[in-house]
Amino acid sequence: MDINLSLDVRGESCPYPVIYTLEALEDMEKGEILQVVADCPASFKNVPEEVVKHGYKLMKDPEKKGRDLYFYFLAG
C-alpha cells in the first residue's frame, strides 16, 4: 500500500485525532491514502468510526503497536 500522507497525532486526546484526520482527508485527492498514527486509547474506536461515517473508507483494520495505533484511510 502506497501512503500519500502520514499524520502523527500522538499526544492529542480525543476528539482531536478525529478532527485532524477529517481535515487532512478533505485536503487530499481522491484515491490517495492517509496513514494516521495516534496514541489516545479512545482513538482505536472513535477515529475509524467517525471517519467512515463521513464517507471515507478504512483500508484495513486498525493496528496496535505498543501504545501507537495505526489507521489507513482512502480519500475521496
C-alpha positions as CSV (number, residue, x, y, z in Angstrom):
1,M,0.0,0.0,0.0
2,D,1.5,3.4,-1.0
3,I,0.9,6.0,1.6
4,N,0.5,9.5,0.2
5,L,0.4,11.4,3.6
6,S,1.2,10.4,7.2
7,L,-0.5,12.3,10.0
8,D,1.0,11.9,13.5
9,V,-1.5,12.9,16.2
10,R,0.3,11.2,19.1
11,G,-0.1,13.2,22.3
12,E,-3.5,14.6,21.2
13,S,-6.6,13.5,23.2
14,C,-10.0,12.8,21.6
15,P,-11.7,14.4,19.8
16,Y,-8.6,16.0,18.1
17,P,-7.4,12.8,16.3
18,V,-10.8,12.6,14.6
19,I,-10.8,16.3,13.7
20,Y,-7.3,16.4,12.3
21,T,-7.9,13.2,10.3
22,L,-11.0,14.6,8.7
23,E,-9.2,17.9,7.9
24,A,-6.4,16.0,6.3
25,L,-8.7,13.8,4.2
26,E,-10.6,16.9,2.9
27,D,-7.4,18.3,1.5
28,M,-6.3,15.1,-0.2
29,E,-7.0,13.9,-3.8
30,K,-9.5,11.1,-4.4
31,G,-7.7,7.8,-4.3
32,E,-4.9,8.9,-2.0
33,I,-4.1,7.0,1.2
34,L,-3.7,8.7,4.6
35,Q,-1.9,6.9,7.4
36,V,-2.8,8.2,10.9
37,V,-0.7,7.4,14.0
38,A,-2.4,8.1,17.3
39,D,-1.8,7.0,20.9
40,C,-5.1,8.1,22.6
41,P,-6.8,4.8,23.6
42,A,-10.2,6.1,22.7
43,S,-9.0,6.7,19.1
44,F,-8.9,2.9,18.4
45,K,-12.7,3.0,18.2
46,N,-13.5,6.7,17.6
47,V,-11.2,7.5,14.7
48,P,-12.3,4.8,12.3
49,E,-16.0,5.0,13.3
50,E,-16.3,8.8,12.8
51,V,-14.2,8.9,9.6
52,V,-16.2,6.1,8.0
53,K,-19.4,8.0,9.0
54,H,-18.1,10.9,7.0
55,G,-17.9,8.8,3.8
56,Y,-14.2,7.7,3.8
57,K,-13.0,4.2,3.5
58,L,-10.9,2.4,6.1
59,M,-8.3,0.5,4.1
60,K,-7.6,-2.2,6.7
61,D,-8.3,-2.9,10.4
62,P,-6.6,-0.6,12.9
63,E,-3.2,-1.9,14.1
64,K,-1.8,-1.5,17.6
65,K,1.9,-1.5,18.0
66,G,2.8,-0.8,21.7
67,R,0.9,2.4,22.6
68,D,0.7,3.5,19.0
69,L,-2.4,3.0,16.9
70,Y,-2.2,2.9,13.1
71,F,-5.1,3.7,10.7
72,Y,-5.2,3.8,6.9
73,F,-7.9,5.7,5.1
74,L,-8.8,6.2,1.4
75,A,-9.5,9.8,0.4
76,G,-12.3,10.6,-1.9
